[in-house]
Amino acid sequence: MTVIRSAEARRSETPAGVMTTFASPTQGGASRSLWRVDARPGAEGPVHDFDSEQVWSWVAGAATVELGGDTFSVAAGDTVVMPARTVRRVLADPAAGYTAIVTAPAGARAMTADGADYGVPPWIA
C-alpha cells in the first residue's frame, strides 16, 4: 500500500487552472491517475481529445461541457463520463469557476481535435 500525503500532491498550472495530482504512475505507482481541477472563473479549456475515457465529477462551482457535438451544463454533484476519442472542451462558470475530481488510465494521451498527439499531460504521468 502506498500513502500519498497531502503535502506530496503535485501541482500543474495551465492558463485555464490548476491540476493537483493525488495519484499517478509517478506518484504512488497507481495504474489510474486521479487529480483535481481548479478552474478560474470564466476559464476556457482547449478543444482537445484523449485516447482514453475520463470521468469528471464536479465538487464545486459549475461549467459548460462541450462533448462530441453536445453541450451540457454541470454543477457540483454532477459527473460526466467522457469517452475516448470524443472531442471535448470544458468552460468554467464565469462567476464561480469550478472544482472537479478527474480520473483516467495511467498514460492517457491528449491530442488536438484533429488527432495530433500532445502527449501525456503532467498531471496524468
Secondary structure as GFF3:
##gff-version 3
##sequence-region A 1 125
A	DSSP	three_ten_helix	6	8	.	.	.	ID=ss1
A	DSSP	beta_strand	10	14	.	.	.	ID=ss2
A	DSSP	beta_strand	17	23	.	.	.	ID=ss3
A	DSSP	beta_strand	32	39	.	.	.	ID=ss4
A	DSSP	beta_strand	49	50	.	.	.	ID=ss5
A	DSSP	beta_strand	54	67	.	.	.	ID=ss6
A	DSSP	beta_strand	70	75	.	.	.	ID=ss7
A	DSSP	beta_strand	79	82	.	.	.	ID=ss8
A	DSSP	beta_strand	88	92	.	.	.	ID=ss9
A	DSSP	beta_strand	98	105	.	.	.	ID=ss10
A	DSSP	beta_strand	110	111	.	.	.	ID=ss11
A	DSSP	beta_strand	117	119	.	.	.	ID=ss12
###
